């Protein structure tokens, strides 16, 4: 038995290259470039009551990411969708966090992706609680950090690659400061995104979020929330934001597949609004929950 308290539960099943295998048999080679260089792509996905949320959008983004790095996925989109449901069934899960990964494959030491073969595809389905439940009721305190987002011309933000070191360095700062999440700025000092979530503010009844040219990953949960806001008649603006805009916001919240919609009540020691989750945030949180149930 493993003495690692963070190890996955031993009865977990994983989809790996066409087979459902026990977690202790789910292995890839140490020569896989996904491990050696972070050369690969992934998606984080959620299922609710047996229904995978926004599955088409996630699978499309996976294939877009793979195309951008010239990685050929050895399965069709439908085969990947089937693999996700097979893995959920194997683990007896209705409500799950799903990690879908495609690696570059085994190759020679050296960066060249042309010297690799047989990309691996694996699917993990498990449960996740990114933040304590009370934070969704009371709001969360976050900070900004000095680690900036990668320049878009160095690493295009829409690519969900296996190399997350930029985000991890920011998370280290965040953890050292005793916070659960942190906002990252871009090279121009503009608000980009958090280490794993997109950020929204409410100002004078308008919903505002950094635009894609700020160097963000255009999140799928972000898109859902923008759609839900538009359905409510809430004006949604994608624009450049400064830290000042965060500090003087009436409301703030984060979105992400794992986080869902989490209210923010303090940033860098500044209280947001009245220090409680605001009405628009609460409305969109309720609407998002309804959407996960297929009701919106």
N, C-alpha and C positions, 0 to 999 in steps of 0.2 A: 504493500500500500504506500502511496506517495506521502511524503511528509510536507509537501507543498500545500499550504492552506488555500491557495488560489487555483489549484488544479481543477479541471472539469470533473463533474461527477462520473464515476467509473462505468455507469450503465448507459452513458450517452452513446448514440449511434451517429455516424458521420457519413455523408455521401462523398466518395473519393473516386474520381475517374471511372464512373459507371457502376460502382458498387456501394452498397450500404455496409459499412464495417464498424466494429466496436471502436470506441475512441482510442483504445490503446494500440490499435492496428492502423490508425489513420496517420500514416507517415509519408513524408516526401523526402527526396534525397537531399543531403547536405550540399550537393552540387547544383541544386535547382537555383536558377538565377533570381527567383522570387525571394529566396532566403539570402543569397549572397549579395544582391544589389537592390533589393526592393523592386525588382523588375516584374511588375504584374499589376493587376487591377482588382478592385473589389466593390461590393455594394453591401451596405447595412440595410436590412429590410425588416418590417414588422408584420406579424399576422395577428388578427383579432377574431376570436370565435371561429377559427378555422379558415378565415378568408385573408389571403395575403394582400396587404394594403398597397395600392399603387404599384402592383407588380409589373405591369407593362412599362411604366415609366422607369422603374429601377433596371429592368433588363435592357431596355433601350439605352440607358446611360452606360451600363456595363459595356455594351457593344461599341458605343461611341468612344468610351475611354480606351478600349482595346484597339480600335481603329486608329486612334490618335497616336498610339505608341507602336503601331504596326505589329500587333499581337493577334494572331488568328486563333479565335476560340474554337476548340474542337467539338463543339456541340451547337445545335441550333437553339434559337431562342425558346422554342417550345420544349425542347429536351431539358433545358435549364429550368424552366417553369415546372415541368414534371418532377425533376430531381428535388426541387424545393418541397413540393407537396409530399413526395415519397419520404424525405428525411423527417418532416414534421410527423408523418404517420408512424414512422419507425420509433420516434421518441414519445409518441402519445401526446403531442402538444397541439393545442388549439390557439393559445396565445403565446407567441414566441418572438424572440429576436433571431433574425436569420443573417448569417454572414456568408456571403457568396464570394468566392475567391477564384481568380484565374492566375496562375503563375506562368512565367516565361518557359519554364521547363528546364531539364537537366542539360548542362553544357560544360564547356571548358572554362577554366579560370580565365578571367578577362571579361571586359564589358560587352563585347560584340554579341548582340542578340542573334546574329546569323550563325553563331556556333552553338546553338541550343536546339533541342528537339523535344517534341511531345509535351506541350503545355499541360499542366494539371488543373483540374477543376474540382473544387471541393465546396461542400455546403455544410455549415454548422447550424443547427437549430437548438436554441437553449432559451433560458429566460434571463431578463436583464432588468435591473432597477438602477438607472443612472443617478438619480437624485432621490433623497428621502421624500416620502409622500407629503410630509407637512410643508415642504417648500412650495408645492403647487398651490397650497392654501394661503401661505403666509408670505411667499416671495423669497428670493435669494439675493445674497450679496455677492457681487463680482468685482473684478479689478481689471485694469488694463495692464499690459506687460510690455517689456522693452523688445522682446523678440518680434520682429515684423514678419508679415506674410511674404512668401516668396514672390519675387517679381514675376508678373504674368509671362514675360518673355523667357524667363528661366525655367519656370514650371507652370504650364497653363492650369489655372485653378479648376476648370471643369473636369480635368482628368483625376479620377479617384484612384490614385496609384497606391501601391503597397509601401511606398516611401513616405512615411508620415513624420519624419524626424523634425521638420519645421514646427508642426503642431505639438510634438512631444516636448521640444525645448520650451515652448510657451507653457505647456502644462506643468513642467518642472517648476517654473517661476511661480505659477499659480498655486501649486501645492506648498511650496516653500513659504508663501505668503498666507497660508491657511484658508485659501479660497477654493471653491469647487469648480469654478469656470473663470475664464479670462478672455477679454477682448483683445484682439490683435489689430494693430494698425498696418497700413501698407507703407511702401517706401516714401510716399508723399505725406505721411502723417494723417491720412484719412482713415476713418473707421472701416475695417474690412469685415471680419467675422470673428467668432470665438474659436477656441481650439477644436471644437467639434460641432458647433451650432451656428446658425445664422442669427442675426440680431435685428430686432424691430424696436422702434420707438413710436409713441403717440404724442403728437404736438398739435394742440388746438383742434382736436377731433380728426386729424389726418394721420394715417398710418404711413410711416417712413422707414425705409430700409436701404442699406447701401446697394448701389447699382452694380451690375456685373463687372464694369470696368474698374471697380475698386480692388479687384483681385480676389473675388469670393468664389466659392463653389455654389452655384445656384441650386440650393437644396430642394428636394422634392417636397418635403414638409413645408418649406418656405412657399413654394408655389401653391400648395393646397390652401395655406392660410391666406395668401393674397386673393385667391379665388373666393374663399369664404367671406373675406372682408368686402369684396366687390359685391357679392350677393346681398350683403347687409347695407349696401349703399355707402360704405365707408370709402373715402378717397384714399387711394394707395399710391404712394410716390416712391420711385426708385431714384435715389439722389446721393450726392456726396454728403457725408456726415463727418463732423468733427467731434472730438471728445466733448467739447462745449455743448453740442447738441444733445449728447447723452445726459449730461449733467442737468440740463434745464428741461428735460422731457417731462411730460405729464405722466407717461407710463412707459414701461419697457418690458420686453419679453424676448425669450430665445426660442428658436424652433430647430428641431432635428429629429431624425428617425428614432433614435434612442431617447432623446429628451422629450419628444413630442412638443408641448407648448408649456414653457415654464416662466412664471412671472419674475421680474427683477425689481427689487425695491431699494437697492443701494449699489452705487458704482463709485469706486475709489473714495469711499467714505461719504459720498454725497447722497442724501436721501432723494429718491425718485418720487415725485408727486407727494402724496400724503403718507408715503411709507407703507402702503398696502397695495395689493394687486388692483389695478384700475378696472373700470367697468368695461372698456373695450377689450382689454386683455381677457377678462373673465368671460365675456361673450364669445370671443374667438376660441377660447379654451373649450367652452361648452360645445360650440359648433364643430370643433375638431373631433371631440369625442363622439359626437353624432355621426360625423363622416366616417370614423373608423367602424362604426356599426352599420354603415351603408345607408344612413338616414338622410344624408345631405349630398 
